[in-house]
Amino acid sequence: MNKFVKDQIDYWLKSSEYDLPVADSLYDKKHFSWCLFIGHLVVEKILKAIYVRDNNKVPPKTHNLIRLAQSTTLNIPEDKMIQLDRINDFNMEARYPDDKLSFYKTCNEDFTKENLDIIKEMYNWLKSQIQLST
């Protein structure tokens, strides 16, 4: 593995690791929609590390977790793909809320806790996948 690829992987992994406690902090402060938005970034960044590992180049400027995952060599079970699709929504909904702000209303404590747990589970699974092959 060349230095550029290693540095890129390290950057995306450290950035993802750094953002995870930020999501927890936002949850604790009851900023639920932003908690899920940052949670999406956590997953996006670790997927970008895997993308770099598998493609030896800078990842595309996309926030689409499905697209990123499909651009890797990961063998992702169907249940994980469904979770990625769900997490994908948190990027768009938090970034571009509708006129009625329905996403903000949906993000109550229970909804956010359930989805933050899914994000953490996905993060840990992806981290285990990158460690298996590095």
Secondary structure, DSSP 8 states (H G I E B T S, - for coil): --HHHHHHHHHHHHHHHHHHHHHHHHHHTT-HHHHHHHHHHHHHHHHHHHHHHHHSS---S---HHHHHHTS-----HHHHHHHHHHHHHHHHHHS--TT-HHHHH--HHHHHHHHHHHHHHHHHHHHHHHHH-
